[in-house]
Amino acid sequence: MKKIFGVLLLLILATSLFAATDGGSYKNVVTVPFRPALYSDPGTLAYKMFSNPADLARNRFILQLPTVSVTMYNVAKTMSAPSTAEAISKLTHRDFSKNNLVNLVTAMMLNVGTGRNDVITANSGLGMAIGKFGFSVDIGADFKTKRYPDSTEIQNLYNTELVPLENESISVAYGTRIYERDSSFLDLGASVHYAMKGYVVEVSAKQIADYIENGTDINFKARGGYAFPFDVALTYGILDGALRFNLSANNLNGYYHMKGYDISNLEDMAKIFTGGLTPVAGSDFILYTPWQLNAGLVWEPEVKVLNPVITFNIEDINGYIKEDLKTDGGRKSLAELVTHLVARVDLRIVKIINLSVAFQNGYPMLGAAVNLKGNTVEISYSFHEAGDLYGAKPVDALTLRVKLGFDSN
């Protein structure tokens, strides 16, 4: 079992061997505020809990038991290589021999191309909205990579560091209508999260390779802790809610109280959250995850059969002002603003088939889903920016999402 688990880690690592540098710091890897990968869909409960709790004032009944999504990166470059396809073909024919797994890793190393610290992301969650209240439990697991400060331009399994990252959150939200007149209204919402974060540091691919070869435990160094971030949001609606304007401040109070731990295998990560491990003495520190100011609009024109939903959002406005406009005494190109914009059109054909087209954070996204009264199967293909500047390292991603439940909408 250890060897199989180790091989899986090595496979995940190999899909992003040419990761973007972060100066040897974990800041760019672990301090991104936790929002489930499925939050970007305005129709999901996670969107309400982590982005716009004011939407709960619409007084709907939603049940999600559960929602699961998986996102893989560098898909085209990895899967288009003939050697990769051959190795995967053998796996589909139940050839799980060590030689074939090693051949697959080698093929991926030789053909993967450029990427960054996002390798694979998995999210699962369950929750419900009853009236104006909402409750959810969400878990996210990420595998990221970072380079050692003294690594060379071209990375390999010996100078690439794997960073397993886990986020968990228990959320409670409330939304209420504070003003209504004629066909307009103003909704207010708030949500609070008990958030837990854990990640492993200083694990090189060479150590993982030794783990596979010898089957021995590794002395992992882990960090884990908790925070109580909260969100507040306003929604102003006109035309009986067909056009809605949103403003939200998310991840306020994103200070994680962290401790250091020594673990012998990745399965022990769960013990950090349950209190089953003793922290290293004197290892306490604060990990700050920045807050975000977001604004946008949602338009649902009355078009029979197609039932379109048009959304436009400006994400992390304060982050753009603080980080993007000022660098080394100068200014970045205004093209960087595009990485904060999300424009999306959904066609909910007879409210069963959903076709999505988006321009998000500077790159396109295409998606298709089948939705039966809150039960959804969705697949989407998108790109995102992996480099320090827009256009430096576009990376493709494939997301599969399955949601079981009920939606009264």
KAJOCOR-V465573 format. One line per field, one symbol per residue. phi: phi as a letter, one per 20 degrees, with the letter a starting at -180 (. if undefined). burial: I if it has 24 or more other C-alpha atoms within 12 Angstrom, else O. A space follows every 10 residues. Layout:
# KAJOCOR-V465573
phi=???
burial=???
This chain:
# KAJOCOR-V465573
phi=.fffffffff fffffbfdef fcmneegfed efgfbggeff egeefffffd ccffffffmd dcccbdcccc cddlffffef fgffffffgf ffemeeffff ffffffffff cfneabfedb cccbababcc medcbbcccc ccdccbefge fefeebfedd decfccccbd cccbcbedbb blddbcdcbb bccedccbbd cldeffffff fffdmefdef dccbacbcfb ccbccddcll nfccddbbdd mfmedeedce cdcdbfffgf fffeneceff fmefbddedf ecdccabccd fecfmflfcd cbcdelffff ffeefcblmd cffffffffd dccbcddefl lcdddccbdd lncfbcbbbd cdlneccccb cbcbedefcf nfbfcebdcd cccdqbcff
burial=OOIOOIIIII IIIIIIIIII IIOOOIOIII IIIIIIIIII IIIIIIIIII IIIIIIIIII IIIIIIIIII IIIIIIIIIO OOIIOOIIOO OOOOOOOOOI IIIIIIIIII IIIIIIIIII IIIIIIIIII OIIIIIIIII IIIIIIIIOO IOOOIIIIII IIIIIIIIII IIIIIIIOOO OOOOIIIIII IIIIIIIIII IIIIIIIIIO IIOOOOIIOI IIIIIIIIII IIIIIIIIOO IIIIIIIIII IIIIIIIIII IIIOIIOIII OIIOOOOOIO OOOOOOIIII IIIIIIIIII IOOOOOOIII IIIIIIIOII OOOIOOOOOO OOOOOIIIII IIIIIIIIOO IOIIIIIIII IIIIIIIIII IIOIIIIIII IIIIIIIIII OOIIIIIIII IIIIIIIOO
